[in-house]
Amino acid sequence: MVNETPDQEFTGTADEMEMIEKLVGAYDQIRLNLGRVIVGQEDVIEQLLVALFSNGHCILEGVPGLAKTLIISTLSKLLSLTFSRVQFTPDLMPSDITGTEVIEEDRGTGSRSLRFVQGPIFANVVLADEINRTPPKTQAALLEAMQENQVTAAGFSHKLPQPFFVLATQNPIEQEGTYPLPEAQLDRFMFKVLVDYPTEEEEFRIVKMTTASQEITLERTLNAREVLALQAIVRQVPCADHVVQYATRLTRSTRVGRGDVPQFVSDYVSWGAGPRASQNLVLAGKARAILQGRCYVATEDICAVARPVLRHRVLTNFNAEADGVTSDDIVNQLIEAIPSDASAKLSDAVAGRVFASQEEKGAS
């Protein structure tokens, strides 16, 4: 058994330790407040908060009516962050998102000058609703903003407010008139969060809550300055070498034809995840560890964030589609096959058990 604790835990200043304690308390408070508006979706809420405190971006996928927009707008209110919603449509232009230069005339002197009018992207939380509804030219307007925290217009760079958090949504069912996101842009999203249907009990509570007359009061928990401070503290959380090795082994095991990968990856994967996946696994693991009240990262944190980090970076092939194997299935089997001690040999035998039923079905 590998010791999960690092040689030295996080030892910050008194103010930093106070901020960590405040984050743990704020996490519980945020979930409590969101529970007044949102029924269920605990995993979605946790993943959004992990990405936020890791300074990452998320893409949410789910059918309409699952409260994706409501979760995002409510979260921005609880954190006292500015919120902007952009409805992506086929006729949307890049300048409609980033902003544009306009001619401004001084009535006193009659002189004219150009002034940059900020677009809706200049907010702490930007909801890119139905991002796959707009052409790639407009989708690409988010690339510089997400990577560099700035936009460029007329040769001048304009810094975005901090913290900056892009949340995109897309409908997985209706694909007519849509433009799938390029892999390069998908890779900019730390998480791909799947928003599923509620359970029967949750749907019963949703209907009762939303069809009654009630006024819900939300308590603001954190502000923008505190969120930035917590994002800086997350990066200081120690991560033992074997945990980093586990994260990198998990990522590298998705790359077909690149070293020792299990047979099911070679059979079902066309392209694997890049180095940004390993970075996001460790960074998200640090944020989750703090939210769980620990000042060090364990392999269980890496496993907990592996699916949202890898599901949009592991591209399956035709064989996977024919056999009903998804990228989540691939990640689940890698987690089972790769031991927490990354120096140990990856076991094909362990992973093969899960796909045995499919092979038997095909043979019959």
Secondary structure, 3 states (H helix, E strand, C coil): CCCCCCCCCCCCCHHHHHHHHHHHHHHHHHHHHHHHHCCCCHHHHHHHHHHHHCCCCEEEECCCCCCHHHHHHHHHHHCCCCEEEEECCCCCCHHHHHEEEEEEECCCCCCEEEEEEECCCCCCEEEEECHHHCCHHHHCHHHHHHHHCEEEECCEEEECCCCCEEEEEECCCCCCCCCCCCHHHHCCCCEEEECCCCCHHHHHHHHHHHCCCCCCCCCCCCCHHHHHHHHHHHCCCCECHHHHHHHHHHHHCCCCCCCCCCHHHHHHEEECCCHHHHHHHHHHHHHHHHHCCCCCECHHHHHHHHHHHHCCCCEECHHHHHHCCCHHHHHHHHHHHCCCCCCCCCCHHHHHHHHHHHHHHHHC
